[in-house]
Amino acid sequence: MMGKAQLRWRWEVDDGRERGSGTVLAAGLVLVVITAMAVMLLLAQSAVLASRAASAADLAALAAADALRGITSGEPCTVAADVAARHAATVLSCTEGAGQTIEVRTELGERSLLGAATGRARAGPPP
């Protein structure tokens, strides 16, 4: 006749060493998923801010180029600063180039954890 220990299946033997290991594994997996989602949200926020900075630079450069060519009134870099300010950005540099072109660099006032978002654009007369 077989004893009780011999009738048990191997997986039914409870020696206490692995008790609760599923909970620890699940908690670790949840922590990894939450960390990955936080990193993705941070990168998405940075991408949105970079796009906003680029848009502010584009619009500021176009407005400054129009002022440089005499289509609108005002000093080109002053016009660029005004347009950038309307988009919550500041002008870092504004330089006039050859052929009535202008280059503008902007920085958003809003920052992410990865730093400030900057944009750069050049505008001038059509080719």
C-alpha positions as CSV (number, residue, x, y, z in Angstrom):
1,M,0.0,0.0,0.0
2,M,1.2,3.4,-0.9
3,G,1.6,6.2,1.7
4,K,-0.1,9.6,1.5
5,A,3.0,11.3,0.3
6,Q,3.3,9.0,-2.6
7,L,-0.3,9.6,-3.8
8,R,0.1,13.3,-4.1
9,W,0.9,14.9,-7.4
10,R,4.2,16.7,-7.5
11,W,2.6,20.1,-8.0
12,E,0.5,19.6,-4.9
13,V,3.4,19.4,-2.6
14,D,3.6,22.6,-0.6
15,D,7.0,23.1,0.9
16,G,6.4,26.9,1.5
17,R,9.3,28.2,-0.6
18,E,7.3,29.6,-3.5
19,R,4.3,30.8,-1.6
20,G,3.4,34.4,-2.8
21,S,5.8,34.4,-5.7
22,G,3.0,35.1,-8.1
23,T,2.1,38.2,-6.3
24,V,5.7,39.5,-6.4
25,L,5.9,38.7,-10.1
26,A,2.6,40.5,-10.8
27,A,3.7,43.5,-8.9
28,G,7.0,43.7,-10.7
29,L,5.2,43.4,-14.1
30,V,2.8,46.2,-13.1
31,L,5.8,48.4,-12.2
32,V,7.4,47.8,-15.5
33,V,4.2,48.6,-17.4
34,I,3.7,51.8,-15.4
35,T,7.3,52.9,-16.0
36,A,7.0,52.2,-19.8
37,M,3.8,54.2,-20.0
38,A,5.4,57.2,-18.1
39,V,8.4,57.2,-20.5
40,M,6.0,57.1,-23.5
41,L,4.0,60.0,-22.1
42,L,7.2,62.0,-21.5
43,L,8.3,61.4,-25.0
44,A,4.9,62.3,-26.4
45,Q,4.9,65.6,-24.4
46,S,8.3,66.4,-25.8
47,A,7.2,65.7,-29.3
48,V,4.2,68.0,-29.0
49,L,6.3,70.8,-27.5
50,A,8.9,70.5,-30.3
51,S,6.1,70.7,-32.9
52,R,4.8,73.8,-31.2
53,A,8.2,75.4,-31.1
54,A,8.8,74.6,-34.8
55,S,5.4,76.2,-35.7
56,A,6.2,79.3,-33.7
57,A,9.5,79.6,-35.5
58,D,7.9,79.1,-38.9
59,L,5.2,81.7,-38.3
60,A,7.7,84.2,-36.9
61,A,10.1,83.7,-39.8
62,L,7.3,84.2,-42.4
63,A,6.0,87.3,-40.7
64,A,9.6,88.7,-40.4
65,A,10.2,87.9,-44.1
66,D,7.1,89.8,-45.1
67,A,8.3,92.8,-43.0
68,L,11.8,92.6,-44.6
69,R,10.3,92.6,-48.1
70,G,8.1,95.6,-47.2
71,I,4.8,93.7,-47.5
72,T,3.9,94.5,-43.9
73,S,5.2,97.3,-41.7
74,G,7.6,97.0,-38.9
75,E,11.2,95.9,-38.1
76,P,11.6,92.2,-39.1
77,C,13.0,91.0,-35.8
78,T,10.5,92.9,-33.8
79,V,7.6,91.5,-35.9
80,A,9.1,88.0,-35.4
81,A,9.3,88.5,-31.6
82,D,5.6,89.7,-31.6
83,V,4.4,86.6,-33.5
84,A,6.5,84.3,-31.4
85,A,5.1,85.8,-28.2
86,R,1.6,85.1,-29.5
87,H,2.5,81.4,-29.6
88,A,4.1,81.4,-26.1
89,A,7.6,81.4,-27.5
90,T,10.6,83.7,-27.3
91,V,13.0,84.6,-30.1
92,L,16.5,83.3,-29.4
93,S,18.0,84.7,-32.6
94,C,16.9,86.6,-35.6
95,T,19.3,87.1,-38.5
96,E,18.9,88.6,-41.9
97,G,20.5,86.6,-44.7
98,A,21.3,87.2,-48.4
99,G,18.5,87.6,-50.9
100,Q,16.0,89.0,-48.4
101,T,15.9,85.8,-46.3
102,I,15.6,85.7,-42.5
103,E,16.3,83.0,-40.0
104,V,14.6,82.8,-36.7
105,R,15.2,80.5,-33.7
106,T,12.6,80.2,-31.0
107,E,12.2,78.6,-27.6
108,L,8.9,77.7,-25.9
109,G,8.3,79.1,-22.4
110,E,6.8,75.8,-21.3
111,R,9.4,73.1,-20.5
112,S,9.2,69.3,-20.2
113,L,11.5,67.1,-18.0
114,L,13.7,66.7,-21.1
115,G,14.4,70.4,-21.4
116,A,13.2,73.3,-23.5
117,A,11.8,72.9,-26.9
118,T,13.4,75.0,-29.6
119,G,12.5,75.6,-33.2
120,R,14.4,77.0,-36.2
121,A,13.0,78.3,-39.5
122,R,14.1,80.3,-42.5
123,A,11.9,82.3,-44.8
124,G,12.2,84.6,-47.8
125,P,10.8,85.5,-51.1
126,P,9.5,82.7,-53.3
127,P,12.1,81.2,-55.7
